[in-house]
Amino acid sequence: MSCIARAETTLASPATASRLLLAIMGAASLAACAQSPGGRQRADLAPTTKQAAIEHPHRVAALHPRPIYRPHRSSATANAKSTGAQGLASFYSDTETASGERFDRNEMTAAHPTLPFGTKLRVTDVSSGRFVTVRVNDRGPFVRGRVVDISPSAAEALGMVDKGLANVRLDVVR
């Protein structure tokens, strides 16, 4: 039998083809294990001395530089017309709001972290009793302890422009 005929019968055999496929898969899996990033990461993180471990602790990057405080509301409070939220209010200026509207400092608008856009809020200054009704069209404030940001015209109506901050109570009007 010739060399060519023997090669054709060898390749045509199903047992030989399955052995060849098994050998290729085994080699590929060994190559994948040798290149796994797990071993390299552990070696990169291992400090060379105790001093290096103390001076450079491993830190995980956060999405926000600090946590945002949002008071927890129960389902009964969420369904009520009055939020009853009380805290600090500040005023802000921006070029565009989260709702897509262009910011107008002369409109009575506000930024609230959770209320739907278009919600009417009555913002009452606790110390003076003055109040103003604003429309939510932006998100914020993202500062711990603040419950609402209002536009400069609303801040002027409340009389808080000189102070910058005011202790307020929020009530949902509509």
N, C-alpha and C positions, 0 to 999 in steps of 0.2 A: 504494500500500500504506500502511496506516495505521501510526502510531507503535507501537501496542501489538503488532500482528502482527510488525513488524520486530524488536522487543525479544524476543518469544517465539522467533523463529527464531534470533536471535543467541545466546540462552542455551542453546538446544537443541543447538547445534553442538558436537561433541566437541572440536574443535581449540580453540575459544574457552574451553571449560571447563578444558582442560589448561593453557592459557596463564595463566589466572587462578590455578589451583592452583600453578603454578610460581612466579608472582610473589609469592604469599602465603608460600610456603616460603622463597623467597629473602629476603624482608623479615624473616621470623622468625629465620633464621640470622644475618643481620646484626645484629639486635637482641640475640641471644644473645652474639655475639662482643663487642659493645660493653659488655656487662655482666659479662664474665668476671672472676672475682676475682683471676686471675693478675697482671694489670697493676697492680691496686691493692695487692696484697701486696708486690710488688717495690718500689713507690714508698714504702710504709710502712716497709719494712725498711732502706731506704737512709739511712745517717746523713748528717747535714748537714755534719759536720766529721770530721776524723780523730780528734780528741779524744773525740767522742761514741762513735765506734766502739771505742776503747780502753776507755773507762769502762763501757760497757754492752754486753758481748758477747752474742750471741744464744745462749740456752741452751734445750735441749729438756727438758721436764718428764719425770721418771722415775716409774715406778709405785712404786718403793721408794726411800727416802731414801738408802740405800747398798746395794751389792750383797750378796747373801747367799752366804756361802761354804759350798759343799757339796762334800765330797771325791768325786772320780770313782771309781766302783767298776767293775772289769772284770766280765765275765759269769761268770768262775770264782769271783770273790769273792761275787757276788750269789747264786749257787747254793749256796754253802757254808752250813753251819749256824751257823758263828761269823762275826760281822761283823768281829771283830778291830779295831773302831774304837776309837781311844783319843783322849782329849781332855778338855776341861773339862766338868764337870757343875755345874749350879746347881739350886736348888729354887725352886718357884714356887707361887703360889696364884691361883686363878681362880674364877669363878662357874659357868661352863659350859665343857665341853670341846668340841673339834672333832668328836668322835664323837657328840655330843648328850647325853652323860651329864652329870649334875650333878657338879661337882667335890666330892670328899670328901677333906679333908686327912688323914684317918686311914687311908685305903686306900693300898696300895703301888702307885702308878701313875706313869706317866712320859709325857713328850711327846718324840716323835722325828720328824724331818722327813720320813722316807720309809718306815719300816717300817709294815706293815699294822696296823690296830687289832686288839687282842687278842693281839698277839705278846708272849711272855714274854721278858724280858731279864734277864740277870744283870749287874748293875752292880758292878764291883769297884774299890774304892779302891786305886790302885797303891801309895801310900805306906804304908798300914796293912794291906792285905791283906783288909780286911773287905769283904763283899759282901752284896747284897740282890737278890732277884728281884722285878721289877716288871712290870706289864702296861701296854702302850702303849695309851693312850686319847685322846691329844691330839697336836697338831702343834706343832712348835717344837724347839729354841730358834731364834730368829731373830737371834742375835748371833754374829758371826764368831769361830770357834775353839771354840765350845761344841757338844758332840755330843748332849747329852741334858739335859732338865729333869726333875727328879724331885719327887714330892710331899714335903711337910714331914715326914711320918712315915718315909718312906724315907731322907730326909736325916738324920733323927735316928738311924736304925739304922746308917747309915754313919759317923756321928760328924762330920758336916760342917756342922752348924747354926751353930757359932761362926765357922767359916772362911768360909762362904757359897759357896765354890767348892772343887771337889776334882778332881784328875787321876784319871780313871777309865778302865777298859777295859770295853767292851760285848761280851757274848756272847749270841747268840740261844739260848734254851733250847728253845722250842717255838713 
